Amino acid sequence: MQQQKITGTVKFFNEGKGFGFIKHDDSGQETFVHVSGLKDQVRENDRVEFEMEQGKKGMNAVNVRVLR
């Protein structure tokens, strides 16, 4: 099953702890992202494309790629 690609902006990312949050472009919703879900290195304010996956504590962003 192909997942829908979602676009957003990295609102916060702590490299030391390996997690952050992405704000969705369409809804303004925020989604947790862990370093294990990254395809590219991200920084705050990067525009990204990602998919959603159910994690232990809710939905997580996975396959996160920076939009150039």
C-alpha positions in Angstrom: 0.0 0.0 0.0 1.4 3.4 -1.1 1.2 6.0 1.7 0.3 9.6 1.0 3.1 12.1 1.0 2.6 15.0 3.3 4.5 18.3 3.3 5.3 20.5 6.2 8.0 22.5 8.0 10.3 21.3 10.8 9.1 23.3 13.8 11.6 21.9 16.3 14.4 19.4 16.1 16.9 18.5 18.9 19.9 16.7 17.3 21.3 15.8 20.7 18.1 13.9 21.7 17.2 12.8 18.2 13.6 14.0 17.9 11.4 16.9 17.0 8.1 18.0 15.5 6.9 18.8 12.0 4.0 21.2 11.3 1.8 20.0 8.4 1.2 22.6 5.6 -2.5 21.6 5.1 -3.8 21.3 8.6 -1.3 23.0 10.9 -1.2 19.7 12.9 2.1 18.8 14.5 3.6 15.3 14.2 6.5 13.8 16.2 9.6 12.8 14.3 12.4 10.6 15.5 15.9 10.5 14.0 15.2 6.9 12.9 12.4 8.2 10.6 14.8 10.6 8.7 16.1 10.0 5.2 17.9 13.4 5.2 19.4 15.5 8.0 16.9 18.2 9.1 17.1 21.5 10.8 14.4 23.8 12.1 12.5 25.6 9.4 13.4 23.0 6.7 10.5 22.2 4.3 10.0 18.5 4.2 8.0 15.7 2.7 7.0 12.7 4.8 4.7 9.8 5.5 2.7 8.9 8.7 3.1 5.7 10.7 1.6 4.5 14.0 4.1 4.5 16.8 4.0 3.5 20.4 2.6 6.8 21.6 0.8 8.0 18.5 1.5 8.9 14.9 5.1 9.5 13.8 6.6 11.1 10.7 8.7 8.6 8.7 10.6 8.7 5.4 11.3 12.4 6.0 13.0 14.0 3.1 14.1 17.7 2.8 12.5 19.5 -0.1 15.1 21.4 -2.1 
